Amino acid sequence: MKVIELIEKLNLTVFGTAKGENIEISGGYTSDLLSDVMGKAESGNAWITLQSHKNAIAVASLRELSCIILINNNEPEEDMLEQANEEGIPVLGTSLSAFETSGLIYNLLKK
């Protein structure tokens, strides 16, 4: 599934960047601990988190993640968006919890 398909199916808010809408999503990883994501997330994963600062983009870039999905109506800080646009990493948002978002993505990827 591509990022654009996930945006459409879950009605996600797009904060930045449209450049990455055709990136393929291979799985998902849910965590708010940056060191955990650095150590365990796999390339192509969609990262479900409430982390909305610039350091999250550095982790997503390092692990080659497909996108970051901010949960619980969290919005990205301005420097996060600037870095996301430079790196081409989509930052998306939802009002849903981490649990709900993870379950929906899991079900979509297993179809």
N, C-alpha and C positions, 0 to 999 in steps of 0.2 A: 504494500500500500504506500502511496506517496503522501507527502505532507498535505498537499492540497485536498486530497480525498478525506483525510482525517479532519481537516478544518471544516469541510462541508458536512460530513456525517455527524460530528459532535457539535456543530455550530459554534466553533471556537472563535474567539476574538483574535485578530491578527494585530499585534503591536509592532512588529518588525521581524523579519525582512521578507519581502515577497520574492527575493532572489532565490530562496531555498524551497519554494513550493513544490518542486519536482524531485526533491530528495526522497529516496526510498527509506521507509521505516521497516526495520527488521524485527523489532521487539520493543519492549519498554523497560524502564527502570524507575522505581519510585523511591526517593530518598531526599532528605533535607540536609544530609551531612556530606559536605564536599569531598572529604577524604574517602568516604564510602563509595561515592560515585566514581572518583578517580581510580579506585582499586577494583571495582566490580562491574561497572556499566560496560556494555559492549558497543563497538562501533555500529552505528545505524539505529541505536535505541532512541526512542522518544523519552526524554527525561521529565518526569512528573514531580513537581516540587513547589515550595513556596519561596524559594530563594530568588530574590528579585534584584540582585546587585551584580556589578561588573565581574566579580570573581566567578560567577556561575558560567559566564560566557567562556572564560579561560578554561574551565573544566570541560565544558561541552566541546570546545575546539580540540583540546588535548585528547579526549576520548572519541572524537569524530562522531558525536551524537547528531541525530537527524534534526532535532528541535527541542525546545524547552517549553513545557506547558505549565504555566503558573496557575495554581489552584486557589479556591476560596476567594475569588475576585481580587487576588493580589495583582498589582500593576508593576511593571518594571521601572526601576529608577532610570533617569535620563542617560547616565553613563553606561548602563547596561545596554540600552537600545543603540547607542552610538557604537559600542563594541560589537553588538550583534550584527549591525548593518555592515560593518567593516569585515567581519568574519563570514558573513552570509549564513548565519544561523537563525532560523525562524524562532521568534518568541511569541508564544500563543497564550491565551488565557481562557479560563472557565470559572463559572460560579460553583462548580461541583467540588467535592472533597477529593483527596488523593485516592481514597478507597473506591469511590464511584468512578473516577476517571480511569484508574488502572483497570477496573473490571470491564468497562466499556471498550477500552483499547484492546485488552486481551481477547475479548469476544470478536471484535472486528478482524484481528489478525489471524484468528483460528478458523475463520470461515473459508 
